[in-house]
Amino acid sequence: SEGKQTMEVETARPYFFGDIGCWSERTEVHKAASLGQASQLQQLIQSGASVNIVAVDSITPLHEACIRGQAQCVRLLLDAGAQVDARNVDGSTPLCDACSAGSFECVRLLLDRGAKANPALTSRTASPLHEACMGGNADCVRLLIAMGACLEAYDLYYGTPLHVACANEYADCVKVLLNAGAKVNAARLHETPLHHAAKNMRVDLIEMLVEFGANVYARDQRDKKPLDYTAPGSPAAACLQFYESTPLSLQQLSRVAVRNILGTRALKVIGQLDIPNLIINYLCYQ
């Protein structure tokens, strides 16, 4: 027992000091948090182990619990005073990791404890909303937006969260973003979300984006339209050819016009208009 305690003290000994403070070897707290060993973690906390000690790359036990979606351990760490917005060497917060893991429970816990939905980003960090769109959990995306996450947060590599959701083919996330007012024609190097949908040959995403006003003629940095990325004769090609040759219906044009004017408030405002339900349904995306 004495030998084991000595070993744990050795493991936790700092070995590097930099701008961010003391780095130590990965501790027993890190391990328990990562593996979801709640009772072991509770014992360590009760015996006085630090929940804010940082391992290599400034990774805290809370980061590790969030990366693995270990909600019970996240709760224990936060109760013990873990810093909710601690940053690792890349600038990622635990919320970024929980979103990437697609763990709704961890995301909810962190936001309830004051985690920032829009932490300041570095060139190596995507926003929590980007990470949630990579993780593919539409409930996480919905919750982040409700907490004020920026729909147009821009990442140098990925573009906007809508780009990420389309590139990863998460239709539920795409729908949540569009309904919330994400800009359908946002561009990264002139590439739009519709280009991603076309490359992935996803007819459902193509139709959804066009319904929300996507420009089928948009050209990327290679001067290619979305149609140019589809296989000739494929359903995706046929869909884009139809949209290129057929004007949008009055209903589609009305919806796009309302969205352009109301932006992110569209869903809420349309439902409050003093007009017949039939017209409200006409203007709302189902």
N, C-alpha and C positions, 0 to 999 in steps of 0.2 A: 504493500500500500504506500509506504514511504517512498519507495523507488518510483512508483507510478506518479506520485505527486511531484517529485523532483523533475521527472520527464516532462510533465505538463507545464511546469514553470519554465523549463528550458525552451519548450516549443513556443511559448509566448514571448520569449525575450526579443526585444527590438533589434533589428540588424541594419536598418537604413533610416536615415533622417533626411527628409527633403522639404520642399515648400509646403507640402500638405501635412507635415507632421511626422509622426512615428509610424513606420511600417513594421509589422511583426509577421512571424510565420502564421500560417492558417491555424486557428485555435480550435479547441474542442467545441466551443460555441458555434463557430462556423460550420463544423462538421454536423453537429446535431441539427442545426437549422436547415442545412441543405438536405439532410436525409429524412427530415420530418419527425425526428425523435423528440416529441414534445415533452415527455416525462424527464428524459435525460437533460434537455434544455432547461427545464424548470429547476432541476436540481443544481445545475451549473449556476443559474442566475441566483438562486437562494444562497449558494455558497460564496457569492460575491464576484463571480466572473463578470468582466466588462462586456456589455452588449454593443459598445461602440468602437471596440478595438478594430483597426483596419489591417487587413492582410495585404499581400502584394497586389499592386494595381488599385489600392485604396478600396478594396472590396470589403464591405461590412457583412456581418451575419444576416442583416436584413436583406441586403442584395441577394445573398445566396438562397434565403428562404423564398424570395420572390421569383427568382429564376426557375425554381422547381415548383412554384405554386403551392408552397406549404403554408396554407392559411392559418392553421393552429399555431405554428411557430411564429408567423408574422404577428399574430395577436400577442403572444407572450413577449416577443421582443419589444413591441411598441409599448406594452404595459410596463416594461422594465426601463423605458426611457430611450429606446433606440431613436436615433435622428431620422425623421421620416423622409427628409430630402437630402440625405447624404449622397455625395457624388463619388463615383469611382474614377479611375484615371482618365477615362474617355469623357467624363461629364455626365454619365447616365445616373439617374436616380432609381431607387427601388421601384417606383411607379413604372418607369420605362421597362424594367425587367418583368414586372408582373403583367404588363400589357403584352409584352413579347411572348410570355408563357400562355397568354389567353386565359389567365385565372381571374374570373370575375370576382370571386370572393376576396382575393388579395387586393385587387384594384379598389373594391368598395371599402375595405378596411383602411387602406392608405389614404384615400380621399376623405373618409370620415375623420381621420386624424390630422387633416390639414395638408396633405401632400399637394404640391402645386401641379395643376393640370397643364400649365405652360411654363416649365422651368426654362431658364436661359440655356440656350443650346450652344454646343461647340461644333466645329466642322466635322467631328467624329461621332456626333450624337444625333439620332433622329428623335422627334418629339414622341411623347407617350401615345398620341393619336396615330402617328406613323406606325409605332410598334404594335398597337392594337390591331391595325389593319394588316400587319404582317402575321400577327397571331391568329387572325381570322375570327375573333369572337365579337359578334355584332352587339351583344349586350355590353361588352366593355366599351365599344365605340359609342354606343348610345349614352352610357353613363358619363364618359369623358366629355361629350358634347354638352350634356346637361350641366356639367360643372364648368363650362366655359372654355373648353379646349378649342384652340384656334383651328378652324377648318382649312385655312390656307397656309398653315405652317409650311415653310419651304425647306426642303432638304436638297443639297447640291447633287447628291447621287440619285435620289428617288423622285424628287419633285414634291407634289402635294400628297396628303393621305389618300386622295381619290386615285392618284396614279398608282399608289401601292396596292390598294384594294383591287383595282382592275388588273394590274400585272400579276397578282397572286390569285385572281379569279374567285374572289370572295363576294358573291352576288349580294348576300345579306348585308355585308358591310357597305357595299356600293350604294344600295338602296337607302340605308340609314344616312349616309353622307349626303346623298342627293336631296333627300327629303328635308335635311337640316339646312340646306342652302349652299352646299359646296359648289364652287364654280366648275361647271361641266367642261368648259374649254380651257381650263388652266393648262399652261404649257411649260414643259421642261425641254430646253433646246428645240422648241417648236413642236415637241411630241406631246400629244394630248392623251387623256385616258382612253379615248376611242381608238387610238392607234394600238394601245395595249390589248383592248378587247378584240380588235381585228387580228392581231398577231396570235392570240390564243384561240381564235376561231369560235368565240363564244357569242352565238346569236342572241341569247337572252340579255347579255350585257350590252351588246350593240343596240338592241331595241330600247333598253332602259335608258341608255345615255342619249340616244336620239330623241326619245320622249321628253327628256329634260333639256333639249336644245343643243346637243352636241353637233358641231360642224363637220359634216361628212366630207367636206372639201379641204379640211385643214391639212397643210403640208408640213412635214417635219424637216429636220436639217438635211436629210437626204432628198428632199423635194418629193416625198412620197405621201400619197393620201392613204387613209386607213384601208381602202379597197385594195391597194397595191400589196398589202401584206397578207391577203387571204389567198387560199388555193383556188385556182380557176374552177368554176363549176361546183364549189362547195356551198352549203347552206349560208355560211357567213358572207361569201361573195355575193350570192343572190340577194341577200338581205340588204347589203350596202348598195348594190346596183339599183335595187328598188327605191331606196331612199334618195339616191342621186338623181333618179329620173322622175320621181313623183313628189309633187309639192306636199308639204305638211298639211294635215287637215286643219279645219278651223279650230277644233278642240285643242290640238297640239299647239297651234300658234297662240291660242288664248292662254294656255297653261304657261308657256314659255314667257309670254309678255307679263303675266302676273308675277312669275318668279323673278324676272329681271327687275321689276319695280319694287317688290316687297323683300327680296333677298331671303335672309335667314328667318324672317318673321312670317313668311308665306303661310306655313301650315296653321299657325295660331290665328293669324288675321283672317284668312279665308273662312274659317269656321265661325267667326264672329260677325261676318257680314250680314246685314239685314236683307237677305235675298232668299228665294226659295231653295230648299234642299237640293232640288234637281240641278240647279245651276252650281251650287257648291260642289256637288259630286262631279259635275262637268269640269270644274276647274281643279279638282284634287286628284293627285296620283293615288291609285289604290296600292 
